[in-house]
Amino acid sequence: MERDMTPDESLRLIESMIGQAKKSFSRMSFYFLLWGVLLIGAMIATYIMRDAPPSPVQGAAWGVAGLIGGILSSIHGARQGKREPVNNPMDRVIGWLWGAFVITLLITIACTVPHHRDPGPMITLLTGLPTFMTGQILRFRPLIIGGMLFWFAGIIMHFTDDVLLLTVLYCSAMFFGYIVPGLMLKRQENVLRPA
């Protein structure tokens, strides 16, 4: 017959799960750094090509970044999965959260681009959700702040057509929302790595 857990036991179990998720999540620095660099590069390329005549090539930087990021993320994830399979419930929750984000991101792009609307402001707002929630789940303040920065940048992006301002806002949100937390996670990963 099973007995009910005491509040202290429940709290210890939850903290243990969060601790396990932090250890495995620290290995995700690769994804934040990869996507941060690729998407900043795509935004800068878009800014550089801003005066070119409208053509499908103008959006190519985003497609190339998505393709490269998707391929490298898949390869890295497959290798990582073979070495260390996901056993932690928090890992699965975070995985579902980011999976749902990617699906919503693709739907947003599919619904805006054919109508010649810029999906950037909406995607920036959407990026705040999984970033903020991942930070909350793991109690990792840089991601919490990063999520808020994405929301702030996304709101302002909805109210301006200034291409330079849009570029600076997006690149800043990506730098402080993905790259800085990614570097901090990388440092944490190196500390947690067995000698």
Buried (B, 14 or more C-beta within 10 A) or exposed (E): EEEEEEEEEEEEEEEEBBEBBBBBBBBBBBBBBBBBBBBBBBBBBBBEBEEEEEEEEBBBBBEBBBEBBEEBBEEBBEEBEEEEEEEBEBBEBBEEBBEEBEEBBEEBBEEBEEEEEBBBBBBBBBBBBBBBBBBEBBEBEBBBBBBBBBBBBBBBBEEEEEEEEBBBBBBBBBBBBBBBBBBBBBEBBEEEEEE
